């Protein structure tokens, strides 16, 4: 006879709070653009204005086909870094208030 034979109900409350569940995949062109901006900013230490000029000179446009300005480059960089952090986040689920009735 197990402890579960007399149980008439099982109440389990699981609380999970994380931003890691919101992943939202990048297209290959979005990923390539972010990778390029990220490397130019992190490795080459270029300003967003300099990155925008460099990318525009090479004919690179936004995913929607627009010319890239410093504001666009900053947005790509900022949102891409947040996405990287979210994807590498470790999720630790926690069981709270587990009861057998």
C-alpha positions in Angstrom: 0.0 0.0 0.0 1.4 3.4 -1.0 0.8 6.8 0.5 -1.2 7.7 -2.6 -3.9 5.1 -2.1 -5.7 7.3 0.5 -5.3 10.6 -1.3 -8.4 12.0 -2.9 -6.8 15.0 -4.5 -3.4 16.3 -5.4 -2.8 20.1 -5.3 0.4 21.3 -6.9 1.3 24.9 -7.4 4.2 25.7 -9.7 5.4 29.2 -9.9 7.7 30.0 -12.8 8.9 33.6 -13.4 11.4 34.1 -16.2 12.0 36.1 -19.3 13.8 33.1 -20.9 10.5 31.7 -22.2 10.0 34.6 -24.6 12.6 33.7 -27.3 11.3 35.0 -30.6 13.5 33.6 -33.3 15.6 35.9 -35.6 15.6 35.3 -39.3 19.0 34.6 -40.8 19.3 38.1 -42.2 18.4 39.6 -38.8 21.0 37.4 -37.1 23.7 38.3 -39.7 23.0 42.0 -39.3 23.1 41.8 -35.5 26.4 39.8 -35.6 28.0 42.4 -37.8 26.8 45.3 -35.6 27.9 43.5 -32.5 31.4 42.7 -33.7 31.9 46.3 -35.0 30.8 47.7 -31.6 32.5 45.2 -29.3 35.7 44.3 -31.2 36.3 47.5 -33.2 34.9 49.9 -30.6 33.2 51.9 -33.3 30.4 54.4 -32.5 26.9 53.7 -33.7 27.3 56.6 -36.2 30.5 55.1 -37.6 28.9 51.6 -37.8 25.9 53.1 -39.7 28.1 54.9 -42.2 30.2 51.8 -42.7 27.2 49.5 -43.2 25.5 52.1 -45.5 28.7 52.4 -47.6 28.9 48.7 -48.1 25.2 48.7 -49.2 23.8 47.0 -46.1 20.3 47.9 -45.3 17.9 47.1 -42.5 15.8 43.9 -42.7 12.9 46.0 -44.0 15.2 47.6 -46.7 15.8 51.0 -45.1 19.1 52.8 -44.9 20.7 52.4 -41.5 21.1 55.4 -39.3 22.9 55.5 -35.9 19.5 55.1 -34.2 18.8 51.9 -36.1 22.2 50.5 -35.3 21.8 51.3 -31.6 18.4 49.6 -31.6 19.7 46.5 -33.3 22.6 46.3 -30.9 20.5 46.9 -27.7 17.7 44.5 -28.6 20.2 41.9 -29.8 22.2 42.0 -26.6 19.0 41.7 -24.5 18.0 38.7 -26.7 21.4 37.1 -26.1 21.0 37.5 -22.4 17.6 35.9 -22.5 18.7 32.9 -24.5 21.6 32.2 -22.1 19.5 32.6 -18.9 19.3 29.5 -16.7 15.8 28.7 -15.7 15.3 27.2 -12.2 11.7 26.2 -11.7 10.5 26.0 -8.1 7.7 23.9 -6.6 5.8 25.8 -4.0 3.1 24.5 -1.6 3.0 20.9 -2.7 0.2 19.1 -0.7 -1.7 15.9 -0.8 -5.2 15.9 0.5 
